[in-house]
Amino acid sequence: MSKPIIDGTPKHKARSNKTILQLSADMTEGMEEAYRKTVLCEISHQEHVNRLLPIKVKGKGLINRTAPKQIKDDASVCSSDLDNKQSAEDIFGDKPNEQQVVSLAEILLKRDEEIREKQFFIGTTCAAILENPEARIENIVKKDTLARVNFENKLLTYYKQLLKHIEGITSKYTKKLLRSEKQSVETRQLLEMAVQCMCDLVLAHPYFNYSPNLVQVLVLMLNNTKETIRKMVHTCFSVLFKTDARLDLTQHTVRHINMLVKKKQRNVFPEMISCLKNLQIHRINMNDDKLLEVKKQKLEKQKSYVINMSRKERKRKKKLQELEKDIFETKAEESKQIVRRKLTEISKLTFMIYFKILKCYPDSKVLSATLEGLSKFAHTINIDFFADLVELLNNLLENVELGYREQLHCIQTVFIILSGQGEVLNIDPARFYSHFYKNLLYVNAGKNHDDMQTIIKTLDVILFKRRRNVTYHRYVSFVKRLATLCLQVLPNGCLGLISLIRSCMHMNQQLDILLDSEAVVGSGKFDPFNDEPEFANANCTALFESSCLVRHYHPLVRKMVMNVLKGSDSVPINSGRTLTPDEYYTNYDCTEMVFNPEIAPPSQVKYGKNYQSLVGSKILKRKTLSKLSLRMKDGTVIGKSREGSKGLFHDYFMDYIQTSKM
């Protein structure tokens, strides 16, 4: 009989398989339990340690490393009481923290975490700013910086609104003026206030925001029909031109003046041009570049000479340092090229304005201001334009009806040109001598005495800087004309002219003939009405005006005239250096109706107010006390005093007695 088979297998074999499965299940559970315990142990252990990078040891393989973990208090885990307790302990130091050992791996890990946090913060912040920049701009600045930025932004915003309001006031006034509408007094006062505010803003902070915009508006106001407005802007630009160190705003202003002159042509006011004479163009020296180059070459040559000549190291080093210092100073001067370049651009614009007016609008009302500015800056003009300019000025004198002031400025410009680099030009200035000689007597102490300064400066050029080109007869005629001019000008102008006469007498001994009223050189007769100084025969006359000047009301004039008559060296006027004619004119200015120097008050009068009453009382006392033999005759008494002296006098006391008895 066969054995029973379960599922095609023997029964004993099935039992053995079941036993094996039970054993394997028990082993698996045991292994899992052991692994679970190991993992839990490691997890519990990892709370207090940090895993470090493993190291490889020869013969042992990889060895895992750990380090004790620093315990940190977490607000989410610990209670509030525990936090307060621990914070108090940290503050008062009851439980000082032990110094923990931090590994390099931990430091690198912490660094990476902080970098990721910052990158994330930067990314979110940038996204927020790009989403709404106006509302979230505060995300990029500190609190103090944000407050400062907000203040500056608000200041600029309100400042811009103010400027727009002021510009609106000026534009409304201009539009009404163009439509020939009548302006109220309030509107004019408001315009003056607006213009004054703009002028103050430009002068207070020339390089603050919107300064170029303010200048553009003020240039338009410089051509306003109201004189007070023009004077405000003229004063503002004059101060700006004198004090502007960077010269950028000055260049901007001159450029807009040039544009306005081109646009308005001859319809501009003199203030538009007269403000240009305050420019700093006179700082330009045409020979600076050449002098700088020569100085540099000289220093370099001296440096090489010292290197080759010196043998002792200390001396050579010391001398080389001194030369290097000089060369460095020369290079520092080269850094001034930027300022000079700006001044050159300003001068080009200025002379462009001047030449346009001279050529195109010689009959305009700004010609006088143009010639005055041209005479001041004539030394900065390029020599290539000298001949054309002199010819242009000569045509103005001969063909245009100019006033005496315009003629003076024309003549001054010509002689300034010819006394500098223009000496190389082949130009005969005889016609300009005649014009100047003729116009001298138009100046007087009444309306135009301010032109005396121009005359004194021009005479200084003619009689001293160009004295070699002046003939004897022309020289004598000018000195005689100056003596005549002294009689009709104020004391400061008279002092300047007398100083010129004295200097001329010193330099030219032949002029002493004018101090001798009896000597005559040559033939002919002096003609004071002749406009040609060469043929006026001034050598046949004398300085008869000195007889009036020695009795002048100003004491210094009398003193200087006496010095001239005595030879100028017999009596010193001032101790030390003698003043120049221009300094005499400036220092002794009497425009405020005050003598300079002050005239001392007269000494005390010998017989004062009460002298007559005092004498009368003494006589009365003497008559009453003395014994007099009286003989009445028509109120006249012949008396005999104690001393026996006789006198004839009228006795008022006896008259009083007789009238009282009657």
C-alpha positions in Angstrom: 0.0 0.0 0.0 1.5 3.3 -1.0 2.1 6.3 1.3 -0.3 9.2 1.1 0.8 12.1 -0.9 -0.2 15.7 -0.3 -0.2 17.8 -3.4 2.0 15.3 -5.2 4.6 15.3 -2.3 5.3 13.0 0.5 3.8 13.8 3.9 7.1 13.9 5.8 8.6 16.3 3.3 5.7 18.8 3.7 6.2 18.9 7.4 9.9 19.6 7.1 9.2 22.5 4.7 6.7 24.0 7.2 9.2 23.8 10.0 11.8 25.6 7.8 9.4 28.3 7.0 8.5 28.9 10.6 12.2 29.1 11.5 12.9 31.6 8.8 10.0 33.7 9.8 11.2 33.8 13.4 14.7 34.7 12.3 13.5 37.5 10.1 11.4 39.0 12.9 14.4 38.7 15.2 16.7 40.5 12.6 14.1 43.2 12.0 13.7 43.7 15.8 17.5 43.9 16.1 17.8 46.3 13.2 14.9 48.4 14.6 16.6 48.7 17.9 19.9 49.6 16.2 18.2 52.3 14.1 16.4 53.7 17.2 19.7 53.7 19.1 21.4 55.5 16.3 18.6 58.0 15.9 18.6 58.7 19.6 22.4 58.9 19.5 22.3 61.3 16.5 20.4 63.9 18.5 23.6 64.5 20.5 26.2 64.0 17.7 26.9 65.1 14.2 28.2 62.8 11.5 31.5 63.8 10.0 33.1 62.9 6.8 34.6 59.4 7.0 38.4 58.9 6.7 40.3 56.0 5.1 42.9 54.3 7.1 45.3 51.8 5.6 44.4 48.2 6.7 41.1 49.3 8.3 39.2 50.8 5.5 36.7 53.6 6.0 36.1 54.7 9.5 33.0 56.8 10.4 33.5 59.8 12.6 31.1 61.7 14.8 31.3 64.8 16.9 29.2 66.0 19.9 26.3 68.2 18.8 25.8 71.6 20.3 22.3 71.8 21.9 20.3 74.8 20.9 17.1 76.0 22.5 14.3 76.0 20.1 11.3 78.3 20.7 8.9 75.9 19.1 9.9 73.0 21.4 10.7 74.6 24.7 8.1 76.4 26.8 8.0 80.1 27.4 9.0 79.6 31.1 12.0 77.6 30.1 13.0 80.3 27.6 12.7 83.0 30.1 14.8 81.0 32.6 17.5 80.2 30.1 17.6 83.8 28.8 18.0 85.1 32.3 20.7 82.6 33.0 22.5 83.7 29.8 22.1 87.4 30.8 23.3 87.2 34.4 25.9 84.5 33.7 24.6 82.0 36.2 25.4 79.1 33.9 28.2 80.1 31.5 28.2 78.3 28.1 31.0 75.9 27.6 33.2 76.5 24.5 32.1 74.1 21.8 34.4 72.6 19.2 33.3 73.3 15.7 34.7 71.3 12.8 35.6 72.6 9.4 32.8 70.6 7.8 30.2 72.2 10.1 31.5 75.6 9.2 31.3 74.9 5.5 27.8 73.5 5.9 26.7 76.6 7.8 28.2 78.8 5.2 26.4 77.1 2.4 23.1 77.3 4.3 23.6 81.1 4.8 24.5 81.6 1.2 21.3 79.8 0.1 19.2 81.9 2.5 20.7 85.1 1.2 20.3 84.0 -2.4 16.7 83.2 -1.7 16.1 86.5 0.0 17.7 88.5 -2.9 15.7 86.6 -5.4 12.4 87.2 -3.6 13.2 90.9 -3.0 14.1 91.6 -6.6 11.0 89.9 -7.8 8.9 92.0 -5.4 10.7 95.2 -6.5 10.1 94.4 -10.2 6.5 93.6 -9.5 5.8 97.0 -7.8 8.9 99.3 -7.7 7.2 102.4 -6.3 5.7 100.6 -3.3 8.6 98.3 -2.4 11.7 100.4 -3.0 12.2 100.5 0.8 13.3 96.8 0.6 16.9 97.9 -0.5 17.9 100.6 1.9 18.6 100.9 5.6 16.1 102.8 7.8 18.3 106.0 8.1 19.2 105.9 4.4 15.5 105.4 3.5 14.5 108.4 5.5 17.2 110.5 3.8 16.2 109.3 0.4 12.5 110.0 1.0 13.4 113.5 2.2 15.5 114.3 -0.8 12.9 112.9 -3.2 10.2 115.0 -1.5 12.5 118.1 -1.6 13.2 117.7 -5.3 9.5 117.1 -6.0 8.4 120.2 -4.2 11.3 122.2 -5.6 10.3 121.2 -9.1 6.7 122.2 -8.4 7.9 125.6 -7.2 10.0 126.1 -10.3 7.0 125.2 -12.6 4.8 127.7 -10.7 7.4 130.4 -11.1 7.9 129.6 -14.8 4.1 129.7 -15.2 4.1 133.3 -13.7 6.7 134.5 -16.1 5.1 132.8 -19.2 1.7 134.3 -18.4 3.2 137.7 -18.1 5.1 137.3 -21.4 2.0 136.1 -23.2 -0.1 139.1 -22.0 2.8 141.4 -22.9 2.8 140.0 -26.5 -1.0 140.5 -26.7 -0.5 144.1 -25.5 -2.8 143.5 -22.5 -2.6 145.8 -19.6 -0.8 144.4 -16.6 -2.0 145.1 -13.1 0.3 146.3 -10.3 -0.1 143.0 -8.5 1.0 141.1 -11.6 4.1 143.2 -12.0 5.0 142.8 -8.3 4.5 139.0 -8.5 6.7 138.9 -11.5 9.5 140.8 -9.7 9.2 138.5 -6.7 9.4 135.4 -9.0 12.5 136.7 -10.8 14.2 137.6 -7.6 13.5 134.1 -6.2 15.1 132.6 -9.3 18.2 134.9 -9.0 18.6 134.0 -5.4 18.4 130.3 -6.1 21.0 130.4 -8.8 23.4 132.4 -6.7 22.9 130.4 -3.6 23.3 126.9 -5.2 24.6 127.3 -8.8 24.9 123.6 -9.4 21.7 122.3 -7.7 19.1 120.5 -9.7 17.4 122.4 -12.5 19.9 125.3 -12.4 20.3 125.3 -16.3 16.6 125.6 -16.6 16.6 128.6 -14.3 19.3 130.2 -16.3 17.3 129.8 -19.5 14.3 131.6 -18.0 16.5 134.3 -16.6 18.2 135.0 -20.0 14.7 135.6 -21.4 14.0 138.0 -18.5 17.2 139.8 -19.2 15.5 141.2 -22.3 12.3 142.2 -20.5 10.8 145.6 -21.1 10.7 146.5 -17.4 14.0 148.0 -16.3 13.8 146.7 -12.7 13.6 143.1 -14.0 16.6 143.6 -16.3 18.7 145.1 -13.4 17.9 142.1 -11.2 19.0 139.6 -13.7 22.0 141.7 -14.7 23.2 141.8 -11.2 22.6 138.0 -10.8 24.6 137.2 -13.9 27.4 139.6 -13.0 27.9 137.9 -9.6 27.6 134.5 -11.2 30.3 135.2 -13.8 32.7 136.5 -11.2 32.2 133.7 -8.7 31.7 130.6 -10.9 34.7 128.4 -10.4 33.6 125.4 -12.5 32.5 127.7 -15.4 30.0 125.2 -16.7 27.0 127.3 -15.8 28.7 130.4 -17.1 29.3 128.7 -20.5 25.6 127.6 -20.5 24.5 131.2 -19.8 26.7 132.7 -22.5 25.5 130.1 -25.0 21.8 131.1 -24.4 22.6 134.8 -24.6 24.2 134.1 -28.0 21.1 132.2 -29.2 18.8 135.0 -28.0 20.9 137.7 -29.8 20.7 135.7 -33.0 17.0 135.4 -32.6 16.2 139.0 -31.6 19.0 140.6 -33.7 19.1 144.3 -32.9 16.0 144.2 -30.6 17.9 143.6 -27.4 18.6 145.8 -24.4 22.1 146.9 -23.3 21.9 144.8 -20.2 22.1 141.7 -22.4 25.6 142.7 -23.5 26.9 144.7 -20.6 26.8 141.7 -18.2 29.4 139.9 -20.4 32.1 142.3 -19.3 32.1 140.5 -15.9 33.3 137.3 -17.5 36.7 135.8 -16.4 38.1 135.8 -19.9 40.9 138.1 -18.8 42.4 135.0 -17.0 43.4 133.6 -20.4 47.1 134.2 -21.3 47.8 133.5 -24.9 51.4 132.6 -24.2 50.8 130.2 -21.3 51.3 127.1 -23.5 54.7 128.3 -24.8 55.9 129.3 -21.4 54.9 126.0 -19.9 56.7 124.0 -22.6 59.8 126.1 -22.3 59.8 125.7 -18.5 59.4 121.9 -18.9 62.3 121.6 -21.3 64.5 123.7 -19.1 63.8 121.5 -16.1 64.3 118.3 -18.1 67.6 119.6 -19.3 68.7 120.6 -15.8 67.7 117.1 -14.6 69.9 115.3 -17.1 72.8 117.7 -16.4 72.6 116.9 -12.7 72.5 113.1 -13.4 75.7 113.3 -15.5 77.5 115.8 -13.3 76.9 114.4 -9.8 79.0 111.6 -8.4 77.9 111.5 -4.8 74.7 109.6 -4.3 73.2 111.7 -1.6 73.7 115.0 -3.3 72.4 113.6 -6.6 69.4 112.1 -4.9 68.6 115.4 -3.2 68.9 117.4 -6.3 66.9 115.0 -8.3 64.1 115.1 -5.7 64.0 118.9 -6.0 63.9 118.7 -9.8 61.2 116.1 -9.7 59.2 118.3 -7.5 59.5 121.2 -9.9 58.5 118.9 -12.8 55.5 117.7 -10.8 54.4 121.3 -10.2 54.7 121.9 -14.0 52.5 118.9 -14.6 50.0 120.2 -12.1 49.8 123.4 -14.1 49.0 121.2 -17.1 45.9 120.0 -15.3 44.5 123.5 -15.6 44.0 122.9 -19.3 40.4 121.9 -18.6 39.6 125.3 -17.1 41.4 127.1 -19.8 39.6 125.1 -22.4 36.3 126.2 -20.9 37.4 129.8 -20.8 38.4 129.5 -24.5 34.9 128.3 -25.4 33.4 131.1 -23.4 35.6 133.7 -25.1 34.7 132.3 -28.6 31.0 132.7 -27.8 31.5 136.2 -26.4 33.5 137.5 -29.4 31.0 135.9 -31.7 28.3 138.1 -30.0 30.5 141.2 -30.2 31.6 140.8 -33.8 28.0 140.0 -35.0 26.8 143.3 -33.4 29.7 145.3 -34.9 29.3 144.0 -38.4 25.5 143.6 -38.6 24.0 146.1 -36.2 26.4 149.0 -35.7 23.5 151.4 -35.2 21.9 149.4 -32.4 21.5 150.6 -28.8 23.9 147.9 -27.6 26.9 149.2 -29.5 28.3 151.1 -26.5 28.2 148.0 -24.3 29.7 146.0 -27.0 32.6 148.3 -27.5 33.2 148.6 -23.7 33.4 144.8 -23.4 35.6 144.5 -26.5 38.0 147.1 -25.0 38.3 145.0 -21.8 39.0 141.7 -23.5 40.9 142.9 -26.6 44.2 141.4 -25.3 42.7 137.9 -25.6 41.8 138.2 -29.3 43.8 136.1 -31.7 46.4 138.1 -33.6 45.0 136.9 -36.9 41.9 139.1 -36.4 43.7 142.3 -35.3 44.0 143.9 -38.7 40.3 143.3 -39.6 39.1 144.5 -36.2 41.1 147.7 -36.4 39.8 148.4 -39.9 36.2 147.7 -38.7 36.6 150.1 -35.8 38.0 152.8 -38.1 35.0 152.4 -40.4 32.7 152.9 -37.3 34.5 156.1 -36.3 34.4 157.6 -39.8 31.1 156.3 -41.2 28.7 155.8 -38.3 27.4 158.6 -36.1 28.8 157.5 -32.7 28.6 159.3 -29.4 31.8 160.4 -27.7 31.6 157.4 -25.3 31.4 154.9 -28.2 34.4 156.7 -29.8 36.4 156.5 -26.6 35.8 152.7 -26.4 36.7 152.2 -30.0 40.0 154.2 -29.5 40.8 152.3 -26.3 40.3 149.0 -28.0 42.6 149.9 -30.9 45.4 151.1 -28.6 45.1 148.1 -26.4 45.5 145.9 -29.5 48.5 147.9 -30.8 50.2 148.0 -27.4 50.3 144.2 -27.1 50.9 141.6 -29.8 49.6 144.0 -32.4 52.9 145.9 -32.4 54.0 143.7 -35.3 51.2 145.0 -37.4 51.9 147.8 -39.9 49.1 150.1 -38.8 49.3 153.9 -38.5 47.1 155.0 -35.6 47.4 158.8 -36.5 43.6 159.0 -37.2 42.9 157.5 -33.7 45.1 160.1 -32.0 43.0 162.8 -33.7 39.7 161.2 -32.6 40.9 160.9 -29.1 42.4 164.4 -28.9 39.1 165.8 -30.1 36.9 163.9 -27.7 38.9 164.7 -24.5 37.1 168.0 -23.8 33.6 166.4 -23.9 34.1 165.0 -20.4 33.2 167.2 -17.5 32.1 167.1 -13.9 28.4 167.2 -14.8 26.9 164.2 -16.4 29.8 162.0 -17.8 32.6 162.2 -15.3 32.6 158.4 -15.0 34.3 158.2 -18.4 37.4 159.7 -16.9 38.6 156.2 -15.9 38.5 155.1 -19.5 40.4 158.2 -20.6 43.1 157.7 -17.9 43.6 154.1 -19.0 43.8 155.1 -22.7 46.2 157.9 -21.9 48.4 155.5 -20.0 48.7 153.4 -23.1 49.3 156.3 -25.5 51.7 158.4 -23.5 53.7 155.6 -21.8 53.4 152.2 -23.4 53.5 153.7 -26.9 55.6 156.8 -26.1 58.2 155.9 -28.7 55.6 156.1 -31.4 54.4 159.5 -30.3 56.0 162.6 -31.9 57.2 165.6 -29.9 54.4 168.0 -31.2 51.8 165.4 -30.5 53.1 164.8 -27.0 53.1 168.5 -26.1 49.6 169.0 -27.5 48.3 166.1 -25.3 49.9 167.5 -22.2 48.4 171.0 -22.8 45.0 169.4 -23.4 45.2 167.5 -20.2 46.0 170.7 -18.3 42.9 172.3 -19.8 40.8 169.2 -18.9 41.8 169.5 -15.3 39.7 172.7 -14.9 36.4 170.9 -15.7 36.6 167.6 -13.9 36.2 166.5 -10.3 39.2 166.4 -7.9 39.9 162.6 -8.4 40.0 163.0 -12.1 42.1 166.1 -11.8 44.6 164.3 -9.6 44.9 161.5 -12.1 45.5 163.9 -14.9 48.1 165.9 -12.9 49.9 162.6 -12.1 50.0 161.9 -15.9 51.4 165.4 -16.5 54.1 165.0 -13.9 55.2 161.6 -15.2 55.3 163.0 -18.8 57.6 165.9 -17.5 59.9 163.3 -15.9 60.3 161.2 -19.0 60.6 164.0 -21.6 62.8 166.9 -20.6 61.7 168.9 -23.6 58.2 169.3 -22.1 59.7 171.8 -19.5 59.1 174.5 -22.1 55.4 174.5 -21.0 56.5 175.7 -17.5 58.2 178.8 -18.9 55.6 181.5 -20.0 58.2 183.6 -21.8 60.1 181.0 -23.8 58.8 179.9 -27.2 60.1 177.1 -29.4 59.5 177.3 -33.1 57.1 179.6 -34.9 53.3 179.9 -35.0 50.5 180.4 -32.5 48.7 177.9 -30.3 45.3 176.9 -31.7 43.2 175.2 -29.0 40.4 174.5 -31.6 42.5 172.5 -33.9 41.6 168.8 -33.8 44.9 167.7 -35.1 47.4 167.5 -32.1 50.3 167.5 -34.6 49.5 171.0 -35.9 48.0 172.7 -32.8 51.4 174.4 -32.0 51.2 173.7 -28.3 54.9 174.3 -28.1 54.2 178.0 -28.4 52.2 178.2 -25.2 52.5 177.4 -21.5 50.5 175.7 -18.8 48.6 178.8 -17.8 46.0 176.6 -16.2 48.4 176.0 -13.3 47.6 179.6 -12.0 44.0 178.4 -11.4 44.9 175.0 -10.1 47.2 176.4 -7.4 44.1 178.0 -5.9 42.0 174.8 -6.2 39.5 174.0 -3.4 41.0 170.6 -2.9 44.3 170.7 -0.9 45.9 167.8 -2.6 45.4 169.2 -6.0 47.1 172.4 -4.9 50.0 170.4 -3.5 50.5 168.3 -6.6 50.4 171.3 -8.9 53.1 173.0 -6.8 55.2 169.8 -7.1 54.9 169.9 -10.9 55.8 173.6 -11.0 58.8 173.0 -8.7 60.1 169.9 -10.4 58.0 167.2 -8.8 60.7 166.1 -6.5 61.1 169.1 -4.2 58.1 168.2 -1.9 57.1 164.6 -1.5 53.3 163.9 -1.6 53.1 160.6 0.0 55.6 158.5 1.9 56.7 155.4 0.1 55.4 154.5 -3.4 53.8 157.1 -5.6 50.3 156.3 -6.7 49.4 155.6 -10.3 46.9 157.8 -12.1 44.3 155.1 -11.9 44.9 154.7 -8.2 44.5 158.5 -7.7 41.2 158.4 -9.5 40.0 155.5 -7.4 41.3 156.4 -4.0 40.2 160.1 -4.0 36.7 159.5 -5.3 34.3 162.3 -4.2 31.1 161.0 -5.6 29.6 160.8 -2.1 30.2 164.6 -1.7 32.9 164.0 0.9 36.5 165.1 0.6 39.1 162.3 0.6 41.2 162.9 2.6 38.9 164.9 4.9 39.7 168.6 5.2 40.5 169.6 8.8 38.0 172.0 10.4 39.1 175.6 10.9 40.9 176.6 14.1 39.0 178.4 16.9 38.0 182.0 16.2 40.0 184.5 18.1 37.0 186.7 18.9 34.1 184.5 20.0 30.4 185.2 20.2 30.4 186.9 23.6 33.6 189.0 23.0 31.7 192.2 22.2 29.5 192.0 25.2 32.5 191.3 27.4 34.4 194.3 26.1 31.3 196.5 26.6 30.9 195.5 30.2 34.6 196.1 30.9 34.3 199.6 29.4 31.2 200.3 31.4 32.9 199.3 34.6 35.9 201.4 33.9 33.8 204.5 33.1 31.8 204.3 36.3 34.8 203.8 38.6 37.2 206.3 37.1 37.1 210.0 37.4 36.4 211.5 34.1 36.3 215.1 33.1 33.3 215.2 30.7 32.4 217.7 28.2 29.2 217.0 26.3 29.1 217.7 22.6 26.4 215.9 20.5 26.8 212.7 22.5 30.5 212.7 22.0 32.7 212.7 25.1 36.3 213.5 25.4 37.4 211.7 28.6 40.6 211.7 30.6 41.4 208.5 32.5 43.5 208.0 35.6 46.5 207.2 33.5 46.0 210.4 31.6 45.2 208.6 28.3 42.8 210.2 25.9 40.4 208.5 23.7 37.4 209.3 21.4 34.5 207.0 21.9 30.7 207.1 22.3 29.5 206.6 25.8 26.2 204.6 25.7 26.0 204.6 29.5 25.8 208.4 29.6 23.1 208.4 26.9 21.1 206.1 29.0 21.4 208.3 32.1 20.4 211.4 30.2 17.4 209.8 28.6 16.3 208.4 32.0 16.4 212.0 33.5 14.4 213.4 30.7 
